[in-house]
Amino acid sequence: MDFDGIIQMINDLLIKEDPDTFSSSWILKQSPHCYRFIWKNIRTDHGTVDWDRVTRALEWKFQRRWTPMRWVRSNVPYKNDGVDPSSVTSSARWNMREGESARSLLIRSMSRPTGSLPAKVV
């Protein structure tokens, strides 16, 4: 099977199923064979799947129905670490390191205003 054959199979499947929208997950569910071919053979220079190339090759009416992968937000509930979140400014949130609490960020930012001293995480 080649790229044009896979695109024709996806076009035929889209004509048959006529979904309002579709995505890579829809292709995986409806036609695992096509998805596997795309996953193995259609890659960008960075090594990710080139869905732009796939959707460009589809019929125009199906190109408009494509919904790219959405990033799902984490459903982790807010953990109160003893610091009022309203006291942390938005610019300070950008400066937080991964795994760092707001309390340690405030201590770090108060202890070294010039940014030259190492931070002590509490």
C-alpha positions as CSV (number, residue, x, y, z in Angstrom):
1,M,0.0,0.0,0.0
2,D,1.3,3.5,-0.8
3,F,0.4,7.0,0.4
4,D,-2.2,7.6,-2.4
5,G,-3.9,4.3,-1.7
6,I,-4.2,5.1,2.0
7,I,-5.6,8.6,1.2
8,Q,-8.2,7.0,-1.1
9,M,-9.2,4.6,1.6
10,I,-9.6,7.4,4.1
11,N,-11.6,9.4,1.6
12,D,-13.9,6.4,0.9
13,L,-14.3,5.8,4.6
14,L,-15.2,9.5,5.2
15,I,-17.7,9.4,2.4
16,K,-19.3,6.3,3.8
17,E,-19.3,7.4,7.5
18,D,-19.9,11.1,6.9
19,P,-18.7,12.4,10.3
20,D,-19.2,16.0,11.3
21,T,-15.5,16.1,12.4
22,F,-12.7,13.6,12.5
23,S,-9.2,13.4,13.9
24,S,-6.3,11.0,14.2
25,S,-8.1,9.1,16.9
26,W,-11.1,8.7,14.6
27,I,-8.8,7.3,11.9
28,L,-7.2,4.9,14.4
29,K,-10.7,3.6,15.5
30,Q,-12.2,3.3,12.0
31,S,-9.2,2.1,10.1
32,P,-6.3,0.9,12.2
33,H,-4.4,-0.3,9.0
34,C,-4.4,3.2,7.5
35,Y,-3.4,4.8,10.9
36,R,-0.5,2.3,11.2
37,F,0.8,3.1,7.7
38,I,0.6,6.9,8.4
39,W,2.2,6.5,11.8
40,K,5.1,4.5,10.4
41,N,5.7,6.2,7.0
42,I,4.4,9.8,7.1
43,R,6.8,11.8,9.3
44,T,8.1,15.4,9.7
45,D,11.7,16.3,9.9
46,H,11.3,16.3,13.7
47,G,10.0,12.7,13.8
48,T,6.3,13.4,14.5
49,V,3.4,12.2,12.3
50,D,2.9,14.7,9.5
51,W,-0.9,15.1,9.7
52,D,-0.7,18.3,7.6
53,R,0.5,16.3,4.7
54,V,-2.3,13.7,5.2
55,T,-5.1,16.3,5.5
56,R,-3.8,18.3,2.5
57,A,-4.2,15.2,0.4
58,L,-7.8,14.6,1.4
59,E,-10.8,15.9,-0.5
60,W,-11.4,19.6,0.2
61,K,-14.7,19.0,2.0
62,F,-13.0,16.6,4.4
63,Q,-10.1,19.0,5.0
64,R,-12.5,21.4,6.7
65,R,-13.8,18.7,9.0
66,W,-10.4,17.9,10.4
67,T,-9.9,18.6,14.1
68,P,-6.3,18.4,15.2
69,M,-5.3,16.9,18.5
70,R,-6.4,18.9,21.5
71,W,-4.1,19.2,24.5
72,V,-6.1,17.9,27.5
73,R,-5.7,19.9,30.7
74,S,-4.8,18.1,33.8
75,N,-7.7,17.3,36.1
76,V,-5.5,17.4,39.2
77,P,-7.3,19.3,41.9
78,Y,-5.8,22.4,43.5
79,K,-3.5,21.6,46.4
80,N,-3.4,24.3,49.0
81,D,0.2,24.5,50.2
82,G,-0.5,27.3,52.7
83,V,0.0,30.2,50.3
84,D,-2.9,32.3,49.1
85,P,-2.8,32.0,45.3
86,S,-3.9,35.6,44.9
87,S,-0.7,36.7,46.6
88,V,1.4,35.1,43.8
89,T,1.6,37.5,40.9
90,S,1.2,36.2,37.3
91,S,4.8,37.1,36.6
92,A,5.9,35.0,39.5
93,R,3.9,32.0,38.2
94,W,6.0,32.1,35.0
95,N,9.1,31.9,37.2
96,M,8.1,28.9,39.1
97,R,10.2,25.8,38.5
98,E,8.7,22.4,37.8
99,G,7.7,20.8,41.1
100,E,8.2,24.0,43.1
101,S,5.5,25.3,45.4
102,A,4.4,28.9,45.5
103,R,5.9,29.1,49.0
104,S,9.4,28.2,47.9
105,L,9.0,30.6,44.9
106,L,8.3,33.5,47.3
107,I,11.2,32.6,49.5
108,R,13.5,32.3,46.5
109,S,12.4,35.6,45.0
110,M,12.6,37.5,48.3
111,S,16.1,36.0,49.2
112,R,17.8,37.0,45.9
113,P,16.4,40.1,44.3
114,T,19.3,40.3,41.8
115,G,19.1,36.7,40.8
116,S,22.8,36.0,41.5
117,L,22.6,33.9,44.7
118,P,21.5,30.2,44.6
119,A,17.9,29.5,45.8
120,K,17.2,27.4,48.8
121,V,14.0,25.4,48.3
122,V,12.0,24.9,51.5
